[in-house]
Amino acid sequence: MSFRQHFVWQYNQISSSGGLKKQVKDSKPTAIHKSDPMVVVYTKKRDGTLEELGRTEVIMNSLDPAWIKKITVAYHFEIVQPLIFHVYDVDTKYYNLPVKMLKLNDQEFLGEGGCVLSEIVTKQGQSLTLDLHNRNGNRGLKNLGKLTVHAEETVSSRNAIEDPFLRISRIVENGGSVPICKTEVVDNNLNPIWRPLCLTMQQFVSKASFSPSYNSRTIDCLDNPLVIECFDFNSSGNHVLIGKLQKSVADLEKLHKQKTGASFILPSSAQHGHEKVLKGQLFVDQFCEKQLHSFIDYVSSGFELNFMVAVDFTAVLFCPASNGNPRTPDSLHYIDPSGQFNAYQQAIMEVGEVIQFYDTDRRFPAWGFGGRTIDGTISHCFNLNGSASGVEVEGVQGIMAAYASALNHVALAGPTLFGQVINNAAEIAGQSLSYNSCKYFVLLIITDGVLTDLQETKDALVRASDLPLSILIVGVGGADFKQMEILDADNGCPLESSTGRVATRDIVQFVPMREVRGEYIFFISLSSIGGQTSVVQALLQELPGQFLTYMRSRDIKPSAVNIAQTSASHATI
């Protein structure tokens, strides 16, 4: 489901009326004839050129027209905004053409007027009457008429939005609401179109009313109300509510079929005491309902998760708890003789031990990056096992052994670059498409440093978003990992490449690891049931969703599988 909302926020709409006099000279005394007037509105830019903002409709046979068409003009208090109004008499032979297609040189110019937008908005009643004059600015000519310009503020500028996103919530039994999904943020756009959203029946139906054996078209769950809120994104997390509405899935389907919009409302406040209906509307461009296969359906029919890992061999000098000299205990790469894992070993074990069960041959590509290899060159993607021909190792223990061995013959260097590693993983994922669509790849990157190739990494991730690939990044040590949070894109802003291409989906998850009382642990977060769960568990919980997003977007179905009703969802938006 994609949403479109028509916003005219922080805008003033200009309408106009006027009394026009057209003099026709002939052998008889001067006569005043009716005209077919149209107004063209311009703004004057700093270089003096005019930029057209819009045109009114044509009023037939009138000397005192009142145009209905409103022209939207962005109001900015901090700048002077000159407006120019040109009035034309439209030739009768062009009546059947849309006003946008009219060539102004073919129409008779009746006069022009000008003002500054602030002159209109500061007038009582927000109306200003202008004398019309000729193109040369000669106001001495009489009987060119007057033009009255009206302005109205469509929505308070305090509610101006630039970076809108939608949040959809399900109403629960006690009357409250629980968020179930949200769109991406569309930057600097007053008329946003969001990417399609997919909702499963379990998401928008309460447990009390859901039974997987029901047919989705015969139960009332599609009438369960959803709360759809539009926010203006704020990087601080204090997003501003623009408006909200309440619709069921059935209502949304009806909006799509009827190609109509639903108006947002601004909830009542203590000051105003009533809801305000806004001019912004929600449109449903796409709606489809189909049976969805579950993650279990895929893996039980032969689909695999193939694990890959990349280890950071860069050096961060003079930084406690950094990669440092692997032979000293304060290095993150230090191999403890007692057998206690360092941060890299623990990350490999915790993630690898989960994913290995979804890979039948358990042969895993393993790389290092940022290290000086045995030939003296700094490599940003080298085989961890030291082989010149094969990158794969046997199982998680094979990764651990290759990592420990690499520390003996690879010197730590730098800088920290992700681009080549991601491209290599993407190449493997891409090659699989030519012979097997039943594979999905998971790359684990463990790093302690600040990226040097942030834009190149973004470019690689945007390209990889079209491939069967997810990337897990674990940050170890005390570095500033703000760049990793950018790559994670959990702020709702999709990654964008240097060419302006936007990632088709989010494929990155990031989690930091910190040392606590001599042991490396992942940050702890509260689970929905009140207990505690490690973030690495939450990180891996995202993988089935990313897997399904990829498969469904390409309409890849489980092969030769008997889908059980209990493992299928019935509705998607």
N, C-alpha and C positions, 0 to 999 in steps of 0.2 A: 504494500500500500504506500503510495506516495501522497504527500499532502502539499497543497498549495494554498497560501494565504495571501489575500490581496490587502496590503497595508498602505495606508496613506498617513503615516505618522509624521508629526512635526512639519506638516505641510499646510499651506493655505490654498484654498481653492478660489479661483478668480472667476467671477461671472460678471456680465456687463449688460448694460442697456444703453440706449442712446437716442437722440433726436438728430436725424441726418437731413441735410438739404443738398439736393443735387440740382445745379443750375445747367440748363440746356440753352445754348444761344442759337437762335434762328432768326428768320425775318420778322418774327412776331416779338412782342415784349417778352422779357425773361419769364420762363415758367418753371415751376418746381415739379419734378416728376418723382414718382416712387421708384425705389431701387430694390435690389435683392442683395442685401448686405451680409458680409461675413467678416469676422474679426480674426486677425492673426496676431498672436502674442509672442513677443521676443524678450529675451534678456540681453543686456549689453555687457559683453565681456570686457576685461581690462584693456585688451588691445583695440577696443572700439568696435569690433565685429559683433554682428547680431546672431544669436542662437535661437532658433525657433523652439518655443515651448508647446505650442498647440494651436488648434483652430476651432472656432465655434462652428455651429451648423449655419446653413444659409437660411435667412428669413425672407420669405417671398413677399414682394410688393408691399414694402413697408417704409415709412418715413420715421417711425418710432419703434424700432425693433427692441425686443427683450430676449436675449439669447439664453437658452437653457444649458447648453454645454458648459461645463466647468473645467478650467485649466488648473492643474496642480503645479504649485511652485514651492520649492523647499525654502522655508524661512530661516535665515541665519541672522541672529541679532548682531553678531560681531562684524558683519560686513555690509557695505552699501550695495543694494541690489536694484539697479535700474531696470525698469520695464518699459517696453515700447509696444504700442498698440497700432496696428495698421488695419484700416477698414477698406474693404473692397466691395465693388458692385459686381456680382458674379454674372457672367453672360448666360443667357437662357439656354444656349446649346450645350452647356455643361451641367445641367440640372441633375442628370442621372449618374454623374460621377461622384465617388466619395470625396469629401473635402480634402483629404490627404493627397489625392491625386491631381488636384487642380493646379495648373501652372499659373502662378500669380501674375506673370507678365502678360497673360492673355485676359486678365480681368482689369476692370477700370478702378484705379486708385481713387478713393474718396477723401482720404485724410488720415493723419496720424496724431497720436497723443502719447505723452510719456510722463512717467513719475517714478518715484522710488517706492519699493514695496513697503518700507516703514511708514511712508506717508499715508498709505491706505490703512494699515493695521492700527495706527494711532488715532485715526479719525473716529469720532463717536458713530457707532453703527457700522464702522469699517466700510464706509463708502466714500468715494472721491470722484468728483465730476471734472473731466478734462475738456479743454477746448481743442477741437481738431484743427490741424493746420496742414499745409502742404509739405512735401518732402524736404524743402529747403528751410523749413522752420519759420516761414513767414506767417506770423500771426496777424498780420494786418488784413488779410483776406477775410471777408465776412461770409456768413452763411454756410460755412463748412460743417457746422453742427457741433454737438457736444457728446461726450461719451462718459457714462457713469460706470465706475468699476466698483464692484462689491467683493469683499474678502470674507471668508469664514474659516475658522480654525477647525479642522475636522476632528482632531484628537489633541489633547493637551501635550505640549512639547515635553512635559515631564515623563510622558509615557513613550517617548521616541525609542525605537528599537533599531539596531543595526545588525545584531548577530543572533537571529532567532533560532530556537530549537523547540521541539515538542516533547512533552512527557506524557505518557499514557498510564493511567492508574486504574486498578480494579476496585470497585466498592465492595467492602467486606460486610459481614453480618451486623457488626456494631455501628454501621453508618460511616466508618472511616474509609480511607482509601490506601491502597498499597501500590506503589509504582511497579510496573511490569516491563516497561521498555521506554526508550527515548530515541529520538532521531539524532543525527549529527547536527552540528552547528553550521549554519550557512552565514558566512561572514559578509557584512556590509551589504545586506540585501533586504529591500522592503517588500519584495514579492518572491519569497523563497519557494523553491521546489525541492523537497527532501527525497532522498533515496527510499525505495520501498522498504517497509517494515514487515516482518513475519511474526505473527502471533500464533502460538499453539493454543488449542482449546484449554489445556491445563492452566495457561496463563490468565485467561480472562473469565474462567468459570470457577466458582467456589467449590471446595472439596465436597460440600454438602450436596451440591446439585450435579456434580460430574459423575458420570458412569461411562467408562470407555466402551461399553457394549451398546450405548445409544447411537442412533444415527443422528448426525449433526443437524439434519434438516427437519427432524421431527421433535426436537426438544426445545425448551424455552431458553436454553443457555445463550443463544445468539441475541436474546433480548436483554441480557444482563447489562446494566449501564456501565460505561467506561467514562472516566474523567480525562479530558484532553486539555492540557494546559500549554500555553505558549509563553516562553520565557525569553528575555534578552540575556544572552550569556555574559557573565562577568568573570574575569579570571580569578577574582578573589573568592569565588564560590557563592557570593551573594547575588544570585540571579534574580532579575526583576520580572515579576509576573506581569505579562501584558494582557492576557485575557484567558478565559477558559470556557469550555462547553461540556455538555454531557450527552453522549450518544452511545447507543449499543452497536454491536457489530452489524446487526440487521439494519440499523439506521445508516451506517456508513455505506453498506452495500446499496441502499436506496439512493443515497447522495450520488454514488457513482453512476447508477443506471439513469437517474434523472438529470445528471450533469448540472446539479445545483449546488450551492454553497450553504454552509451553516454559519451563522454569525457568532462570533465570540462575545462574551460578556465580561465586564469588569465587576468583580464581586463587590457587594456593599461594604462600606466602611462605617466606622463610628461617626465620622464627620458627615457623610452624605446619607447614609441610612437606606440606600436603594441601589439596585444593580443597574449598570449602564450598558446598553447594547452598543457594541462597537461596530464600526464599518468593516473591520477586518473579517474575512470569511475563510472557512476551511473547505477545500475542494478535495475530493477523492478521485485522483486520476486513474488509478488502477485498483481493481479488486478481483481476487481469484480465490476460490475455495478448492482445496484438494487434500487428498490423504497424504500425510507426511510420514516418511519412514524414520524410525528412531536410530540412534547411534548403535544400539544393540543389533538392529536389523542388518546394518552394514558389516560390523565386525564378525557377526555370526555367519555371514555369507562369504567370507573370504577377504574382506577389506583389511588392510594393515596400516599401522602407524610405524613408520621407519624412523629410528632415532639417529640423530647426528649431534656431534658436540664440537665446540671450538673453545680453546683455552687461551687466556691472555698471558703472553710472555713478555709484556712490556715492563720496564723498570720505572718506578717512581722514587727518585732520589730524595733522601732526607725527609721521608714521610713515614712516621710510625705506622705500623700495621699496614704496610704496603707490600708490593711484590718483592722488593729488596733482594738481598742475597739469599738464595734458597737454602744455603747451609747454616744460616743463623735462625735461631728460634723466633725472632721478631718478624720474619718474612711470612707472608701469606702462603708462600710456596714451600715452606719448611715441612719436610717429611719427618714426623716424630717417630723415633725408634720404638716408642711404647705402643705404636699402632693407632694412636688417636688421629683422626682425620683432620687435615687442614680444610680451609674454606672451599677450595676447589674440589677436593676429594668428596667432601660431604655433599656438595651440590650435584656432582656427577652421580653419586650413589642414590640420593633421595629422588631425583628425577628419573634417572635411568632405570632404577629397579621397578618403577611403575610402568614405564612405557615398553620395557623389553618384552612383556608378556603379549603385546599386540604385534610383534614382529616375529615371523616364523623362523627365519634363518639366524636372527640375532647377530648379524654382521653389521657393525656400525661404523660409518665414516667418522674419523676423528682428526681434527686439525689443531694446530697452534697458530698464533699470529703475534706479530710484533717482536719476534725473537731473532737472534743472530745464529744462523744454522752453522753446521760444522764446516761449510765451505767459506765462512766469513761474511756472507751476505745477510742483510736483514730481510726477512720474509714476512709478508702480511697474510700468508696462508700456506703453511707447510704441513706435510703429513706427520701426525703426532707419533706414529710408529717408526719414523725414520726411513721408511721405504720410499724408493724413488718411483715405484710403479703402482703400489696398492695403498689406498687410503683407509681401507676397512680393517677393523679389529674384531676379535671374537668376544661378544658379550660385554657387559658392564665391567667385569674384571679385566677384560682385555683393554678397555679404555684406561682403567686405573694403572695397569702395568705399563702401557705406552706412555702415559703421562709421567710416571715416576722415572722411566728410562730417559725421556726427553729432557728432564731437568739436569741430567748428567752430561749432555752433549750440546744443549742449546743455551746460549747466553741470553739473559734478559736484555732487551733493547727498547725499541719504540719507533715511532709514536703509536698511539692507539687508533687503529683503522679497522672498521667493520666491513667496509664495502666489498673487499675481495672475498671474504669468507661467505657473506650473504650471497654474492653472485655465484660462488661455487656450489652452495647448497641449492640455489635456485636452478642452476644448470642440471643438477641431478634430478630435481623434481620435474623439471621441464622435459628431460629425456624420457622419463617414465611414461609420459602421456602417449608416446608413440607406440608403446608395446603393452602398457598395463595401466588402466584407469582405476585400479583397485588399491592404489597406494597413496598414502598421505604422509608427508614428511614433517618431522619436528626437529628443529635445530635449537640446541641449548648453547648459548654464549655466556661464558663466565668471565667477568672483567673487573678490574679494580681502578680503571682510569677514566679520564675525561676524553671524549671523542675528539679527534682532530679532523675527521672527515664527515662532519654532521650532514652536510648537504648531499655528499656522495652516498652516504648511508640511506638518507631519505629516498634518493633516486632508486637505489637498489631495492628498497622495501616497496616502493610504489610498483616497480616492475614485478616483484615477487608476489604482490597481492592477487595477481591473476593465476597463480600456480597453486598446486596442492601442498601448501607449506605454511607452517606456523613457527614463530620464533620466540623462544623463552630467553630472557636476559636476566642473569643473576649478578647483582653488583656486590662485590666483596670489598672490605676495607672501608676507610673513612673518606673516600673521595666524594665530591659533589656530583650527585647523579641526576641533576635536573634535566640534562640532555636525554637521559634514558626515559624520563617521564614524558618528554616531548614525543619520543619515538613510540611510546605506549599509546598515545592518542586517546587516553581515557578522559581527557577534558572535552571530548565531543568534537574536536577539530581534526578532521582526517588529514593524513600526511599528504603533502603536495610536493611534486618533483620540481626541479629547476626549470622545467619546460611548462609548468603549470598543470600537469596531469595530476589528478587526485587518485589516491589509493581506492581500489574498488571495495576493499574491506579491511578491517583491522586485523593484522596477523601477529602483532607484537604484544607480549606480556612481560612486564618488568617487576622484579622484586629485589629489595636490598637484603643483604645478610650482615649481621653485626656480631661482634664478639662479646659475649657476656660470661664473666667468671671463667675465662679460659676456654669456653665452648662456643662454637659458631652456631647461631640459631637464626632462623628467619623470623621477621617481625610477626607478632601474634595479633590476630584479629578475632573479634567476637563473631560467633556463628549465629545464624538465625534462630537456633533453638536454645541459645543462652550459654552454650558451652564454649570451648576454645578450639580453634583449628589453626594449624600453621598456614602461613600464606602460600607456601609451596603447594599445599593441598588445594587452596583456592585457585592458585595459578593453573594447576592441572585440570581443575574442574571446568576451566574455560575451553579446554581443547575440544571436547565433544561438540560444543556449540560452534566453534570455528570450523571444525570438520564438516558439520551439517550445513553450515552456511555455504561452504564451497560446493558441496555435492548438490544441494538444492538449486543453487544459482546456475548450475550447468545441467540440471535435470538428469544427474547420474543416479540411477536407482540400484538398490542391492541386486546382485545377480543370483538367480535361481533360489529365491528365498520365499518361504511361506510366511507372509506377514501376519502376525497375531494381532487381533484387535486391541489387545491390552498394551501393545507397544507402538500404536500409531496415534497420531493427532489428526484432527479432521478439518481444521480451518487455518487458513493463512491469509494475511492481509498484505 
